[in-house]
Every structure is written in structure tokens, then in C-alpha cells.
Amino acid sequence: ELTSYKSFVEQACIVHFLISFSPSRNEDLKEMLESNKESLKLEAMKRVVGLIAKGKNASELFPAVVKNVASKNIELKKLVYVYLVRYAEEQQDLALLSISTFQRALKDPNQLIRASALRVLSSIRVPIIVPIMMLAIKEAASDMSPYVRKTSAHAIQKLYSLDQDQKELLIEVIEKLLKDKSTLVAGSVVMAFEEVCPDRIDLIHKNYRKLCNLLVDVEEWGQVVIISMLTRYARTQFTSPWKEDGVFDEHNERAFYESDEEKTRDETEAKPYMMDPDHRLLLRNTKPLLQSRNTAVVMSVAQLYWHLAPKNEVSIVTKSLVRLLRSHREVQYIVLQNIATMSIQRKGMFEPYMKSFYVRSTDATHIKSLKLEILTSLANEANISTILREFQTYVKSQDKQFAAGTIQAIGRCATNISEVTDTCLNGLVLLLSNRDETVVAESVVVIRKLLQIQPTQHSDIIKHMAKLFDNITVPMARASILWLMGEYCERVPKIAPDVLRKMAKSFTSEEDIVKLQTVNLAAKLYLTNSKQTKLLTQYILNLGKYDQNYDIRDRTRFIRQLIVPNDKNGALSKYAHRILLAPKPAPVLESAYKDRDRYQLGTLSHTINTKASGYLELSDWPAVAPDQSVRNVEVIEPTVKSKPAKSSDDKFYSDSGEEEEKGSGSSSSEDGSSSSSSEESGSDAESHVQKNSSQTSEESDKSSSQSEKSSSESDSEKKERKTKTPLQKKTIFNEESWTYVTKQQHTKTIFVNVINQHSVLQTFSYSHWSTLCVSLFTQLCPLSLAFPLQLSGPAFVPEKSHDLLHRMTGKGLSAQYQFPRQPCLYQPTMVSVQISLTNTTDHPLEQIHIGDRSPTGLNIHCFNTIECLEPEASVTVFMGIDFNDSTQAANFQLCTKEDHFSVSIQPAIGELLLPITMTELDFRKEQGKLLGMNESSATITMAAENMTSQPISRPVATVANLGMVPSSQDNVHRFAGKTANSGAVVLVTVELRGESTALITINTEKSVMGSMLLRDLKLALAQA
Amino acid sequence: MQLPAKMIHSLFLVNSSGDIFLEKHWKSVVSRSVCDYFFEAQERASEPENVPPVIPTPHHYLISVLRHRIYFVAVIQSEVPPLFVIEFLHRVVDTFQDYFGVCTEAAIKDNVVVVYELLEEMLDNGFPLATESNILKELIKPPTILRTVVNTITGSTNVGEQLPTGQLSVVPWRRTGVKYTNNEAYFDVVEEIDAIIDKSGSTITAEIQGVIDACVKLTGMPDLTLSFMNPRLLDDVSFHPCVRFKRWEAERILSFIPPDGNFRLLSYHVSCQNLVAIPVYVKHNITFREGSSQGRFELTLGPKQTMGKGLEAVLISSQLPRGVLNTNLNPSQGTYNFDPVTKLLSWDVGKINPQKLPSLKGSMSLQAGASKPDENPTINIQFKIQQSALSGLKVNRLDMYGEKYKPFKGIKYMTKAGKFQVRT
């Protein structure tokens, strides 16, 4: 009760205040604001905000309000901010009084206060403070808090709209912020980019891949902005994926009447389209967002697929778009509009969901007409009967506007699908006896259009309409019938003059449009049947001559001159017949959404069908792709030195919202302490990876994801770990596989660090989860082996793939395999093999699986049966094979539902190894144990320019899956690995001995493998 | 000169009688006369729902949503995806509803300061900033009776003293430092069936849309997994951002760190391909005779394939043809009402007893001399079935990781009629 009383009093106050906007009342508020009681001030401010909300002027209070800007009370302060932002523009001088408060707050240790100060400062639209704003933005852009950086991105737009001269400086800030790796910043800075410099595509290149990878984790509003920007970007940077489809379709058609031989020749001639991997990356990373709860995100992904994806992939967005139809009325409206445009070009996409577009009596009018539009576009020979049955219900609807729309839709169906033209016509003729005028009128108009398309067989319909003529009162319908009579008067020679007779009687009382058509009818009949109609025509022309409407007078005069012979009229009357009775082209019944596709889907311009201000055109695909390498990112140098400084800064702040930086800070300090020993830093890097992923999923029990070796754990954490059951570990594993994929970016950088430590420099195309596998592997399968055998990620993954099954022998199924060099998850003794299966036939292949194997004891972890592989589709699967440390081929059968194909995988010796990291010291120790019989060596000759470390590590890593061991000598390179099955250590030393010779030494207890590896290495290095 | 700025420029709240009762500008002020274009469209529209959501004017574009009989009209100056604005406006309404319990003109006027504070946080320069309810609640506490009383007496505020750190974290949807003495997690599986049944009783289209709404009150940072007995049923799903998508892709398990409080975890769609069991049937006989001023009206309802669960809260509504002057009907149970002005017939049936089927019988009087209506009215049905999800979806188990206590878990199923229409 107290509440309601209070709000009542408040209301009453405000109302009173509004009614009597007297100075005394203002004085009252002023007094309250100037009092030293916090509660009074707050009360006053609340009333002032109430005024602003009502759109009343409260600007006089400015001096009194602005004094409170530095108040300690947060709510009061916030309300003052609201006021300031609203009125600063009008009271610029006074507003300056508040600036120093904000400048002070910009230096506050609390990031949220810094951010809020920048927010308000940049919202005050006072030109004089532009330099202050510029400075604040620049500083905030390099703030350590991502939240403050986000705010600075917002401020960029505000400053730009205030003063466009700052553009160049602002672009610099944008460029800097685009490099930011925080998901918080990404959306906002792209927004600023779109506003300030949408044409500076070059700023995006280097950040393209990062943005693609971050996308899933950006907040939903940012996702929309980034997706729309990337859509435009992709259209300028990649070549069209559609052309090839066209070629492909032609093939399909040709295949019917051309021999296979020719077809294959054709294929080889056609220049194959290769999708840029970056293009693919964008498509792949946006796809999960179709599941977003935010309808704007779903729509923006849908438009991205529509504008960028190969034609056969666009349909994956269908389901999600149909889902949106369940949402609010306004959402439905926009989505239906976009579907309407899409369904004109691609019927097949929405046909399976036809029933979702059935109209309900409760739908709003504009929703109904959009659904009708879509149903009409979806109509084809197969479903037309269903659609027409549905239309029959609609025609009877109480909403007559909608019924009329349905009749037009029936007309469109009838013209598009010739099979049903007659049925539709008959149906429409039945409607002519409908009681509702709108329905009848619309039917007449549509029938006229249909008859025009094929007039030959329909004289009885014309007769029928003539009969109905007396009962029809809607002018447009009457005019249509008259026009039909005139146009086809030769088919109804008896009726037409009679209709004219009736019209002559009622001429004066008709609507203008009917009068015009009557004059036309008279003229046409005069030409074809002057005997019967001469007098009638003259009578009508006389009536027309004195009509009130000048159009009708004009027309009458023109017609008279044209048809009635007299001495004055000359050349033209000879052609009267040809002028009036020329065959007229049939009207085309088209969708209103036909030309909407000139606008990008999902945009405001598309919705209103005119170019909205600020609309950015989607460019056409370039004929030739611009340089792809612009998107390559240089490997980031590990910044060991700079980071600890940051972490000490970090402690300065009491509110530790910046876990990200803390994480990287602390682990990089570990890096620093152990940088001399590569083995430890290897494990370090892994725990770093895990830390990042656990951070991102905000896993509270971080300790579980720490590497077992981490020495910096507290006792309590250790206890916690001991209590862990294997089940829990499994969950953690799944946990990570999830976070890993979404947080690729983090891991990628880390990964780069790992690689850097191995000093193998190249641009990497790793399949990302390899690092993950490594870290999990070490975590899940406690190493039975001695301490130094710490697994590491592969130094290099060769792209080379081998044929497993050629499409000719596989009856259209082709298979290729390659070694991804990841530890096998199924069993540690297995080598994982990646197999890509492609269906090159024109029918789907079902139940692809692995059948018999030989030797029968062969231990294979098969991939799950692939239920169905569509034509032209390919799928990549992983399997594990235990080669038992020998290069003997693994033979097995690859089966489809119908066939069995024997295939075999023969591994190179280098693929049977797994890389490990160890220190130089450990390496020497291990080497010492493996001398004599276990050592094999050879000297080779190499070219002098290849004597630096990089070219050596490259061929070695290509040949064998080995890890680099850091070396203190420049001319000695060491590599270490272990065999997959038995876990025997394999050590490789390459010693360069000037004069272009090198000594390769291999130490391993598996001497056979050793010598085979030596042979391969000799071959590779000699080539190099 | 100021450039046409992107995103949302201003917001006007308009009530059903066409008065602007609140305005908020995120950039320089736009005169409220811009709404005249909106009022014009409002006048043209026969029903409130028929106002087009996007209205172009010479200098601005108006994008509006209608909820709770209030139009939320956003003023836009340049190209922006319309759904972006629409989705945001709906979020605003949801937030108001969350804060004030109802979203009415009175509630908004009563809480105008909180509304202003909320709008200020939700948009920065017209671009959405904080739209997560958990973050907003940390910034601005929802008004409760107790708090209002305390505030009045002590002069303290609704604005959070502590600044939210959730906004900065990677789990922006959950606030930090959550504590409960009773830890509980409730999940409601609610399915709505949309259907069109034709004259003869056969199904033209039927589909099931479901949601899982959760009310999670758990201490700390719990990590939950929810698995289904039959996840294959779900044809198309959309998630709250907390759900880990890849995990769902791979294992069909919902794994998430929940927001605190009420939220919608998942909405899903069960495809039309799976035959949908229609839980209710309608026998109807509605006839108008030519020349007579009387029409017959007979309606009988009965349960069908309800798996032993009863139909509750059954409500029938139908828009009768314009020619009907009045009705004289006799319900076997419940109450019926006919509005002679809007021609809306509604019959509150209540529970259906399978032994004694409810019926509504009688006559309609028609306008004398008017011709027989072309179309029979469509009948809209609402109903509820407790303790059952029509699609057969079943939650298998809910597990919690990351926290040590044992939470209380509960799950409830319910089926409702969505847009369920019978054509007669």
C-alpha cells in the first residue's frame, strides 16, 4: 500500500508540476538539487528524469543538475549522466564544467568507472571537446581492460558523427582495435569500421581469419554486424562459387545423351573451381549460429549463405528460417519477406516446408498476403492441386481483401503452370456468381488476363461473363468485361452488339473507366460489324463528346476521327483496324518480389524495396580473385619479456575481471623461468592451452585441466584432484573438446608459441584439434614410459594424401587417406589415419563401412558406418590402425551397401612415430643408452645453401613425425620421437660438417625401423 | 553537420489510444512529430496488429513492435537489419516484464526512472550494450515492495553498489558470487501444438514446437549436463548462448553453465514428418439456410490420443460471420459468451470429462434479408495437458559438475495448444 501511495504521490507531484509549469515549481526542484541532503537530490533528479521521459523541457535546471556530477551516490550520478547527455548540446558552456570530472574518472583504477566515464564523455555532443575526446579514445583503445577498449570503439562512432574531420585519426584507432583479440571488442570495432570507413576493406585482410574464428563467442549483436561486414568482404575477395554449378548442371543434362567418355573429357577441360579456404572458413564458422536464439543472427547467417555459399549448400538455412516463423508477428513479417524473395529463385528450398506457409484466420493481413505470395511461388506441377485446394478455403475467407489476393494468386498459378490453367479458369468462373463484389471483380480481372493468354477455346467463358454483366457493379470488373467483348468480338458476334446496346442505355451513369471501355467497344464493333452497330456507335460517340470528363471527350474525338469516314481524315483511318484490333501481348503475372533481390537480403532496403540511406551495395564477385596471401598472418613472436610487466600492472587493480590477461601473464612468467629447458616449456605451453580453454568455459575446477606435471599447484587443489573419478575426467575431456573448437583463437596463438620454440617457421595448416589431442593424450593416458618422453604436437603435417580407392575401381566411390599425425584417441598404440570419401556417382551411396581385414589380427578402430553419402558430397572420417611398428600394409575392405572394395594402407616409416620433446641433456643421455647395434648412420652430400637449420628441419619433419630438440650447437640438429606401438625411443641427429656433407645418426632399439628411416632421410636430405 | 547515424536513434512508447507516454533519445533529440507517420498508419490499419512493422518516412524509418497493447516505436536514420531492431525491442519488453512483472503503461509510468536507467544501460549510442538480464539486474535492482519502502525511508537506491563483473567475463550471462541455501534446478518442458484441421476432421498441417524453460538457483559456478532419452526427435533447435553447441552436435547432450534464475534453455521443433497425434477432436454442425433468419450451431468436443492424460483449460473461440446478430446457445458445461459487436464467440469449457463430452448447441439469429454467409467460421481451440509432452520427448538425466553440493532437481512436462484451428 505504501508503494502505491508513494507512486501516487510521485505521480501527483509530476502531474501537478506539468500542469503548472511555474517558475516556483522549478525553484522547488532547484532547491532540492542544491540542498545537501542526498535523498532530496535523488528525489529531484528522479522527477527531472520523469520530465525528460515525457518529452518536457527541463533545460533550465542545467546549472543545478551539473553540480551533482561528481556525487558519490551512484544512482544520483547516473541520473545526472542521463540529464547531461540529453541537454549538453543545448548548454555547451555549462556542460564544460563537468568535463574535468570525467577526465579524472578516465584514470580511475576501476575499469568499469573508466568505461562509464568515456561513455558519457563521448556522448556529450559538444564540438569544443573533440580534442579531449580524441585523446581519451586513443588512450582507452590501448587500455588493458577489454571492456574499456570496447567502450572506446563505441566512442569512435560518436566522435565521428560529431566531427568528420577526425576521420583519418579515427581510422588509425580502428586499425589498432581491429587487431584486438578479445571477443568483447570485436563486434563494437567492426561496427565503428562500418560507420567510419566501410570502404577500407584493406584493414580487414589481416584480421579476417581471426574474426571468423572469434565469431561464435562474440555477443549476439556484434555477430550480426560482423557477419554483414564479412559478407561484403567476401564478395570482393573471393571468386564466385556459383559458376561451377552451372557447368556442373550442364554435365548432368548432357549425361543423358552423351557417352561417359565425352563427359570425362569435358570435366577435365573445365577449369575446376577451388573454393578459397578462407571462404570455406567463413561458411563453416557461421553455420552454428543458425542455432542462435537471436532472430537477427539467424537471419544474417541466412543472408550470408544466400549471397556467398555454393548453390547446393544454401538450403541448410531453410529449417532455421522456418523456425523463425514461430516468433513474434514482426519477426514473421521480415522473415516472410525474405523467404518470398528467396523462393522466387529457389523453389526447392522451401517446398518441403510448404505447409508452414498455410494461412491461419488469426494472421495479420500483411502476414497473410506474404504467405500467399510464397505459396504461389512454391507452386509446381506436383503440388499445385494441394495448393489450389488450400486456396479454395482462402477464397471463402471473411477477409475480402485477402480473398481478392487469393484470386490473383490463383491467376498467377494458372499462368505459370499450364496444366492447371483450365481448372483455374473454371474455378474463377464459378466465383463470378459469388455474392461479394470484391471477389467477383477480382475474378473478372484475373479471368481477363488469363483469357488474353490463350483466347482460342474460351468463347463460352466470354459468353458467360456477358450474361453476368448486368449483375456486376464494380467498375473495374465491368470495364474488363467490355474490353474482353471488344477484343474478342469476332468470337461472340451476336452478344457483343447486344452488350453495346445495353451500355448505350446506361452510358451516362457509368464510371469513367467503364465509359472509356464502352467507347473502345463501340469503335471495335464499328470496324468489324458496322452494319449492326453503326447507329449505336454514333450515339455513344455523341454522348462521349459532351461528357464532363475531358479524357472521355478526348478519346471520343480521337475515335471518331479514326473510324468514321469523312473527307478530312487522311492517312490514319486506313490503319484504324490495325490500330484498334492489333494483337496485344498477354500480360505477365509476376510476383511483387521479383526484383527485390537487387538488395541484400535481411536489410532495411530489402524490406522497404527502396534504397535506404547508408545502404552499402553488395559488389559482384570479382572475375579473378585478388591476392589471397594478404590474409596470411605472420607468426607472432612470443613476447616473453613484455608480459610479466603487464601482470604486475594487473595486480594494481582490485577488481580482477581480467582473467584473460592474468592467465596469460602468469603462464608467460612460467615461460620465462623455464625457457632454457624446452621440455618443460613444452608442457607449459600445453597447460597454457588448457588454462585458456578452461577459462573460457569458466570451469571452476581448473586444477583438473592442469597438466599432471604442473608444479605450481596448491595443496588443496591436489587434494581435489585425488578425489576425482575417471568418469569426471571423461567429462572434462568432452568439455574441452567443446571449448576447444569454439576457442580456436586462443589455442592457435598458443600453438604458434609451441611451434616457435621448436623454431620451425612456416605458415601452418594444422587441423586444429591436434594440439588438443596432444594435451588430452598426455593427460588421459598416464605415461607408462620414463620421464623424458613428453609428447608434443607434430612439427609439421604434410598435406600429401594418398589414393586409397580410385573412383574408377570404386564404382564412383573414391577414397583418399593421409596421416594427420595426431595421437590416436582410440588407443595410444594406433596411428590415426584420416580418410576422405567422395561420392562421384549420381546416386547416393549408402552404408559405407569397413569390412573384412587382413591380416585378421590387424587391430583397426573403424569409423562409424556412414549411412548415406549424397552425390558429389564428401566426408572425412578418422580411423586408427595399429601397424605394429612395421611398414607392412594394412589390408581391409571398404564396403558400401552393394559392393566391397579391397584397399590397403601402407604407411611410410616416418608415420609410425610420434614426436616427443626432451632437453638436449636428456637426448644425450638417451642416446648414450642406444649405441652399437642400436645406432645406424650415414654421410650424405648436401647443397651448401641448405646448410642452415630451417631447411634441415623441414625435410626431416616431412619424412618423419619427429619433434625438434633444441640444440646448443649450430651445426647439429636433433629430433626425437617414439614408435607408436611399442613406444621405443627414436633419436635422429643431423650433423652438418661443412663442405656440404652431413652425418645422419639414428639411435633406436628398433634397428630395422632405424635403417628404414635412415634410408628415407638420406633420400629427402639429398634432395634438399 | 551530423551524419545519419546507424542503429537505434530514439524510442517512443505509444499506447493504444495513440498517445506517446515515454520517449528516449540515444543521440540528438528527434522531434516526436515523427510519430505522426506512425499514427497515420495506425489509423489506416483495421486491427492493431495490421500496422506494418516498418514504416519509411522522408527522413527516418520507424520500426515498431506491438506487445501488451503498447507500440514500441524505434526511430532509425539509416540502413540497419530490421530484425536487429525488432529483436532488440522485444528484448526490451522482455526485460520490462522481468522487472515489473507486467509490461503495461501504468507499470512503465510508475517505474519511469528504472525504465530510463535500463534503457540507458541497454543501448550505447544506439548499439546494444547489456541485454542479458543477469547483468542488468546487477546494475539496476528490480523494484520490489520491500525495497521501495526501504528506499523511501533511507534514501538508498536501486542502482547496484557493486559494479557487475559478469559483463567482463566470458560467461556474461551468469552473475558472479551467486549463493543459495536451497540449491534447486527446475526444468519445464512445454510443447505447443500448431494445427489446422479441415472440415472433415483430417489434419492439414500439424507441428510441435517445444521449449525448455529453466529456473536454476544454484550456488557458485555449476556446470550442468542434460541428456534426453530420445534426442533424435528434435528436428531443429535453438539455444540459449550458454549451451555448448559442439557438444550437442557430437553427443546430443546439453552442456551449459546456466544463467542465474529464469531463462529459456532451448527451443525446438519436431518435424511434421513424424506424425503428430492430435489430442482433441471437434464435431461440428454449423449451417446457415438461404432465406431463413436462423442458423444452427452445434459443437461437441472430445479427447483423442491423449495417453490417458486429461484435457484441461479448454477454451473455444470463433469469429462468427458478420451477418450473425445474436446467438442462443446452450452449453453442457462451462460458460459461453457472444459479443454482438465484434461477433466473437468464446466458450470456456474447462476440463473435458471423457464420459460426458461437452457440447454447445443452439441457434443463431441472422440479419433479416441478408444473404447467407459464404464461409463457416473457423474455430480456435486452446487446451492444456499436464504431465505429458506430446512428442514423447523425455529427459534422461541431469548432472552437475563443478560444485560439491547436491542440488534438488525437478522436471515438469506440459502440452498446450498453440495456433490450433479447426475449419468448419
Interface residues (C-beta under 8 A of the other chain):
Chain A: L2 T3 K6 S7 Q11 K37 E38 S39 L42 K46 V49 G50 I52 A53 K54 G55 N73 I74 E75 L76 K78 L79 Y81 V82 R86 E89 N110 Q111 L112 I113 R119 S122 S123 R125 S145 P146 Y147 T151 H154 Q157 K158 Y160 S161 L162 Q164 T183 L184 S188 M191 E194 E195 V216 D217 E219 E220 W221 V224 S228 P288 Q291 S292 R293 N294 T295 A296 V298 M299 S300 K319 S320 V322 R323 R326 H328 R329 E330 V331 Y333 I334 V335 K355 S356 Y358 R360 S361 T362 A364 T365 H366 E390 T393 K396 S397 Q398 N434 R435 D436 G602 T603 L604 S605 T607 I608 T610 A612 S613 G614 Y615 L616 D655 G657 E658 E659 E660 Q695 T696 S697 E698 E699 S700 D701 Q728 T731 N734 E735 S737 W738 T739 V741 T742
Chain B: M1 Q2 L3 P4 A5 K6 M7 I20 F21 L22 E23 K24 H25 K27 S28 V29 R32 S46 E47 E49 N50 P52 P53 V54 P56 Y61 S64 V65 L66 R67 I76 Q77 S78 E79 V80 P81 P82 L83 F84 I86 E87 F88 H90 K109 D110 V112 V113 V115 Y116 E117 E120 D124 N125 F127 P128 L129 T131 I145 T148 V149 T152 T154 G155 T157 N158 V159 G160 E161 L163 P164 T165 Q167 L168 S169 V170 V171 P172 R174 I196 D198 I204 T205 E207 Q209 G220 M221 D223 T225 D235 D236 V237 S238 F239 H240 P241 R244 F245 K246 R247 E249 A250 E251 S255 I257 R264 S267 H269 C272 Q319 P321 R322 S371 P373 D374 E375 T378 N380 Y401 G402 E403 K419 Q421 R423
